[in-house]
Amino acid sequence: MFAVVLAIGLSLVGCASKSPNWAPVSDRSAGTVGASATDASGAVKPLPGVENAGKPGYYTVRPGDTIMRIGLDTGQAWRDLARWNNLENPNVIEVGQVLRVVPPVGESVAVAKPVSSSSVTPVTAAAPAAAASAAKSLPPVVASIAPTPVPPPAPTPAPAPGSDDDIAWIWPTHGGPLLAGFDDAKNKGVDIGGKAGEPVLAAADGRVVYAGAGLRGYGNLVILKHNNTYLTAYAHNQTLLVKEDQTVRKGQKIAEMGSSDADRVKLHFEIRRQGKPVDPTKYLPPR
């Protein structure tokens, strides 16, 4: 009898020692905003950031959230979220905790904006001594009796400020049938068929803000940040060819199509505008 009890106890200990790769949130507040808990001494310890609950630019953690999921849903890189909220371990967030999800005042989020060297015109300033010498060599100006009026030069129109919406998107695959269209409730992007190993391409210039398999339901995933408005996600790959913080160009091969965390080989592709999923077919060119 003692041996049976001992075996059961060891079995329970073995099960308890297992933990998931990406830790879920700790639910010490039962999801109640502004809740608090007690520490080892019994003192009340408020959840981090509860004073900002409900304010614009802040997010209250809910059951099932991870820092990766929050980043995707708010259009931010998870590393930025961790930095803005001083998270020592991004895997440890708690239900009811309130996180900053917009950059602090004075900080801009780094995004990739590659510039072609051919579009930059170097400007060389004249040395002061050379400029003074040139001025002395000029003949004196003598006013004529009947000067011919010279029309003022036409003002140069100011260049239109760049818009985050001015992105020339391309399809993230060379072909393949559309297996599933966008559905805000059921499918946050489009599913594109293909063969294992086919190239997955960056739909626009951007910066890799995630490359891994830490987001449930997406398999091997790449997320690109294109500017302060747009993210794209490329899921179910068999191989990832980029790493976080890497700058990529439109059309660059960033992964190979696969079936990770999916029932068949396909690419699940999302465009997110300020974190909100939008229909990619309304942004991509006709096929």
C-alpha positions as CSV (number, residue, x, y, z in Angstrom):
1,M,0.0,0.0,0.0
2,F,2.8,2.4,0.9
3,A,4.5,1.7,-2.5
4,V,1.3,2.6,-4.4
5,V,0.9,5.9,-2.5
6,L,4.5,6.7,-3.1
7,A,4.2,6.0,-6.8
8,I,1.1,8.2,-7.1
9,G,2.9,11.0,-5.2
10,L,5.9,10.8,-7.5
11,S,3.7,10.9,-10.6
12,L,2.0,14.1,-9.4
13,V,5.3,15.7,-8.7
14,G,6.5,14.8,-12.2
15,C,3.4,16.3,-13.8
16,A,3.6,19.5,-11.8
17,S,7.2,20.1,-12.9
18,K,6.2,20.6,-16.6
19,S,5.6,24.1,-17.8
20,P,4.7,25.6,-21.2
21,N,7.3,27.3,-23.4
22,W,5.4,30.6,-23.4
23,A,4.0,31.2,-20.0
24,P,0.4,32.4,-19.7
25,V,-0.6,35.3,-17.6
26,S,-0.8,34.9,-13.9
27,D,-4.4,35.3,-12.7
28,R,-4.1,36.6,-9.2
29,S,-6.9,39.1,-9.6
30,A,-9.6,37.1,-11.3
31,G,-9.6,39.6,-14.1
32,T,-10.8,42.5,-11.9
33,V,-9.4,45.9,-13.0
34,G,-7.7,47.6,-10.1
35,A,-7.5,44.4,-8.0
36,S,-4.7,43.8,-5.6
37,A,-3.1,40.9,-3.9
38,T,-1.2,40.3,-0.7
39,D,2.5,39.6,-0.5
40,A,4.3,37.1,1.8
41,S,3.9,39.5,4.8
42,G,0.2,40.0,4.2
43,A,0.5,43.6,3.0
44,V,-1.7,44.7,0.2
45,K,0.2,45.0,-3.1
46,P,-1.6,46.7,-6.0
47,L,-1.2,45.4,-9.5
48,P,1.3,47.3,-11.6
49,G,-0.1,50.3,-13.6
50,V,-3.7,50.1,-12.2
51,E,-3.7,53.9,-11.8
52,N,-3.7,54.1,-15.6
53,A,-6.6,51.7,-16.1
54,G,-9.0,53.1,-18.7
55,K,-6.7,55.8,-20.0
56,P,-5.9,56.2,-23.7
57,G,-2.7,54.4,-24.6
58,Y,-3.0,51.8,-21.9
59,Y,-4.2,48.1,-22.0
60,T,-5.6,46.1,-19.1
61,V,-4.3,42.5,-19.2
62,R,-7.1,39.8,-19.6
63,P,-7.1,36.1,-19.0
64,G,-5.2,34.2,-21.8
65,D,-3.1,37.3,-22.9
66,T,0.6,37.1,-23.6
67,I,3.0,40.0,-24.3
68,M,3.2,38.7,-27.9
69,R,-0.6,38.7,-28.4
70,I,-0.9,42.2,-26.8
71,G,1.8,43.5,-29.2
72,L,0.0,42.1,-32.2
73,D,-3.3,43.5,-31.2
74,T,-2.0,47.0,-30.4
75,G,0.4,47.2,-33.4
76,Q,3.6,47.3,-31.3
77,A,6.7,45.2,-31.0
78,W,6.7,43.1,-27.8
79,R,10.2,44.3,-27.0
80,D,9.0,47.9,-27.0
81,L,6.1,46.9,-24.7
82,A,8.5,45.2,-22.3
83,R,10.8,48.3,-22.3
84,W,8.0,50.8,-21.8
85,N,6.6,48.9,-18.9
86,N,9.9,47.9,-17.3
87,L,9.1,44.2,-17.5
88,E,12.0,42.2,-16.1
89,N,10.4,39.0,-17.5
90,P,8.0,39.6,-20.4
91,N,6.6,36.1,-19.9
92,V,5.2,37.2,-16.5
93,I,2.2,39.5,-16.7
94,E,-0.9,39.4,-14.6
95,V,-4.6,39.7,-15.2
96,G,-5.6,43.2,-14.2
97,Q,-2.1,44.6,-14.8
98,V,-2.2,47.8,-16.9
99,L,0.4,48.2,-19.6
100,R,1.5,51.2,-21.7
101,V,0.9,50.4,-25.4
102,V,2.0,53.7,-27.0
103,P,5.5,55.2,-26.9
104,P,6.2,57.5,-23.9
105,V,6.3,61.2,-24.6
106,G,9.4,62.1,-26.6
107,E,10.1,58.6,-27.9
108,S,9.4,57.6,-31.4
109,V,9.2,53.9,-32.4
110,A,12.0,52.9,-34.8
111,V,10.7,51.7,-38.1
112,A,12.5,50.8,-41.3
113,K,12.5,53.5,-44.0
114,P,15.2,52.4,-46.4
115,V,16.5,55.4,-48.5
116,S,18.0,55.0,-51.9
117,S,21.4,56.7,-52.2
118,S,20.5,57.9,-55.7
119,S,17.7,60.0,-54.2
120,V,20.0,61.9,-51.9
121,T,21.7,65.0,-53.3
122,P,24.9,65.9,-51.3
123,V,25.2,69.6,-50.4
124,T,28.7,71.1,-49.8
125,A,28.9,74.3,-47.8
126,A,31.4,76.9,-49.1
127,A,34.3,77.7,-46.9
128,P,33.9,81.2,-45.2
129,A,37.3,82.5,-46.7
130,A,36.4,81.3,-50.2
131,A,33.0,83.0,-49.9
132,A,34.5,86.3,-48.8
133,S,37.0,86.2,-51.6
134,A,34.3,85.6,-54.2
135,A,32.3,88.5,-52.8
136,K,35.3,90.9,-53.2
137,S,35.8,89.9,-56.8
138,L,32.3,90.8,-57.9
139,P,31.9,94.1,-59.8
140,P,30.0,96.9,-58.1
141,V,26.3,97.0,-58.8
142,V,25.2,100.1,-60.7
143,A,21.4,100.9,-60.9
144,S,20.2,101.6,-64.4
145,I,18.0,104.5,-65.2
146,A,15.1,102.3,-66.4
147,P,15.5,98.9,-64.8
148,T,13.7,96.1,-66.4
149,P,11.4,94.5,-63.8
150,V,12.2,90.9,-63.1
151,P,9.3,88.7,-62.0
152,P,9.9,87.0,-58.7
153,P,10.6,83.3,-59.0
154,A,7.6,81.0,-58.6
155,P,7.5,79.6,-55.2
156,T,8.6,75.9,-54.9
157,P,5.7,73.8,-53.6
158,A,6.5,72.2,-50.4
159,P,6.7,68.4,-50.6
160,A,3.6,66.6,-49.4
161,P,4.3,65.0,-46.0
162,G,4.7,61.2,-46.2
163,S,1.7,59.2,-45.1
164,D,1.8,55.9,-43.3
165,D,-0.9,54.8,-45.7
166,D,1.4,55.4,-48.8
167,I,2.6,51.8,-49.0
168,A,2.8,49.9,-52.3
169,W,2.0,46.4,-51.1
170,I,2.8,43.2,-53.0
171,W,1.4,39.7,-52.4
172,P,3.5,37.7,-50.0
173,T,3.6,34.7,-52.3
174,H,4.2,34.2,-56.0
175,G,1.0,32.4,-56.5
176,G,-1.3,29.8,-55.0
177,P,-5.1,29.7,-54.5
178,L,-6.9,31.8,-51.9
179,L,-8.0,29.1,-49.4
180,A,-9.9,31.4,-47.0
181,G,-10.8,35.1,-47.2
182,F,-10.9,37.7,-44.5
183,D,-13.5,37.4,-41.8
184,D,-13.2,39.8,-38.8
185,A,-14.8,37.2,-36.5
186,K,-13.2,34.0,-37.8
187,N,-10.2,34.8,-39.9
188,K,-8.0,37.8,-39.2
189,G,-6.3,37.7,-42.6
190,V,-6.3,35.5,-45.7
191,D,-5.0,31.9,-46.2
192,I,-3.0,31.3,-49.3
193,G,-2.2,27.7,-50.6
194,G,1.1,26.5,-51.9
195,K,3.8,23.9,-51.6
196,A,6.1,23.3,-48.7
197,G,9.3,25.3,-49.1
198,E,7.8,28.0,-51.4
199,P,9.1,31.5,-50.8
200,V,7.3,33.8,-48.4
201,L,8.0,37.4,-49.3
202,A,7.9,40.7,-47.3
203,A,4.8,42.6,-48.6
204,A,6.6,45.9,-48.0
205,D,9.8,47.4,-46.6
206,G,9.9,46.9,-42.8
207,R,11.6,45.7,-39.7
208,V,11.3,42.3,-38.1
209,V,9.7,42.7,-34.7
210,Y,9.1,39.0,-34.1
211,A,10.4,35.7,-35.5
212,G,9.5,32.6,-33.6
213,A,6.7,30.2,-32.5
214,G,5.5,31.8,-29.3
215,L,2.0,32.8,-30.5
216,R,-0.5,29.9,-30.2
217,G,-2.3,29.1,-33.5
218,Y,0.3,30.8,-35.8
219,G,3.1,28.3,-35.8
220,N,6.4,29.6,-37.0
221,L,5.6,33.3,-37.4
222,V,7.2,36.4,-38.7
223,I,5.8,39.9,-37.9
224,L,7.0,43.0,-39.7
225,K,6.5,46.6,-38.6
226,H,6.3,48.9,-41.7
227,N,5.7,52.2,-40.0
228,N,3.8,53.5,-36.9
229,T,0.5,52.4,-38.5
230,Y,1.0,49.0,-40.2
231,L,2.1,45.5,-39.2
232,T,2.0,42.4,-41.3
233,A,2.1,38.8,-40.0
234,Y,3.2,35.6,-41.9
235,A,2.2,32.4,-40.2
236,H,2.6,28.6,-40.5
237,N,6.0,28.7,-42.0
238,Q,8.3,25.6,-42.0
239,T,11.5,27.7,-42.0
240,L,12.2,31.3,-40.8
241,L,14.9,33.2,-42.6
242,V,15.1,36.4,-40.7
243,K,15.7,37.5,-37.1
244,E,14.3,40.2,-34.8
245,D,15.4,43.8,-35.5
246,Q,16.5,42.9,-39.0
247,T,15.5,45.4,-41.8
248,V,14.0,43.8,-44.8
249,R,13.0,45.1,-48.3
250,K,9.8,44.6,-50.2
251,G,9.9,41.2,-52.0
252,Q,12.7,39.8,-49.9
253,K,12.4,36.1,-49.0
254,I,11.7,36.0,-45.2
255,A,10.5,32.4,-44.7
256,E,9.5,29.2,-46.5
257,M,5.9,28.1,-46.6
258,G,4.9,25.2,-44.3
259,S,2.2,23.7,-42.1
260,S,3.3,24.5,-38.6
261,D,0.3,24.6,-36.3
262,A,-2.0,24.2,-39.3
263,D,-3.9,21.3,-41.0
264,R,-2.2,21.8,-44.3
265,V,0.5,23.7,-46.1
266,K,-0.5,27.4,-46.4
267,L,0.4,30.9,-45.6
268,H,-1.8,32.8,-43.2
269,F,-1.2,36.5,-44.0
270,E,-2.5,39.5,-42.0
271,I,-2.3,43.2,-42.4
272,R,-3.0,45.1,-39.1
273,R,-3.7,48.9,-39.1
274,Q,-2.9,50.3,-35.6
275,G,-3.3,46.7,-34.3
276,K,-6.8,46.1,-35.9
277,P,-7.0,43.4,-38.6
278,V,-8.0,44.7,-42.0
279,D,-8.9,42.8,-45.2
280,P,-5.5,42.3,-47.1
281,T,-7.3,42.0,-50.4
282,K,-8.3,45.7,-50.1
283,Y,-4.7,46.7,-49.9
284,L,-2.9,44.2,-52.2
285,P,-2.8,44.7,-56.0
286,P,-5.2,42.6,-58.2
287,R,-3.8,39.1,-59.0
